[in-house]
Amino acid sequence: MLATLVAAPPLASAAPTTAAAPATATAPPAVVRPAPAAADTATDAARYAAAERTHPEAADFTGGGRIVIAGSTTALILIVILLVVLL
């Protein structure tokens, strides 16, 4: 592993041996989506209100957001510490 780390900078700075082919195709235009109109928002609100009337127990849902945030934050911190220790 140490040999890989020592050899990586010279390999990364070496010039390519073959010329890359020029890109002839152009990228397709980006799709631009308009912001939702007020009518769409009203329709969504009406649909959610109807769903809440048919399932009143859904109002008690709290979700597990705290666990997900805490777990992913802990994993990110551990990865950073591991990288600092290894490098």
N, C-alpha and C positions, 0 to 999 in steps of 0.2 A: 504494500500500500504506500509506503514511503517513496518507493521508486516511481510510482505513478504521480505522486504530488510533485516530485522533483522534476520529472520529465514533462509535466503538463505545460509549463510556460513556454519552453522552446517549441513544443508541438503546436501550441495555439498561435504562436507568432510566425510560423512557417508559411510561406507563400503557397497558394494552391498550384498543383502541377498541371491541371487542365483548365481551359477557359470555360466559363459558364455560358450556356446558350442564351442569347438575348430573349427577353420575354416579349412575345408577340401578341398574346391575348391580353385584352384589357379587362379590368375588374368590372363586374356588373354594377349598375348604379345602386346606391343604398336605398332601401325602402324607408320612406318617411311616413310615419303614422301620425295622423293628427291627434291632438289632445281630445279626450272624450268630451262630447257635447253635454250640455245641461240635461238634455232629454235622456241620454244614456245613463247619467248619474241618477236621475229620477227613476228610470226603469229598474236599475240595480237596487235602489233603496226599496222600491215596492216589492221586488222579488225577495229581498232579504227579510222584509217585514212579513211577507206571506209565509216564508219558511219558519220564522220564529213563532208565528201563530200556530203552525201545525206541529212544531216540536218545541214546547216550552222548556223542556229540560236542557236544551242547548244554551239557554241563558246562564246556566250554572257552570259552563265549561271554563276552566281556567288555563289549560294548556301546560306544557312543560318547558317553557322558554328559559327559565332560570337554570335548569339542569343542562340544557344544550349550550347555553352561553358559558356557564362555568366549566363544562367539560372541554369545550373547544379552546377556551382561553388557557386552561391548564395545559392542554396538549401543545399549544403554540409556545407557551413559556418553556416547557420542557424541551421542545425542538431547538429553540434559541440557545438555551443553556448547553445542550448537547453540541451544537455547532461551535459555540465559543470554546468549549473544552477541547474539542477535536482539532480546531484550527488554531 
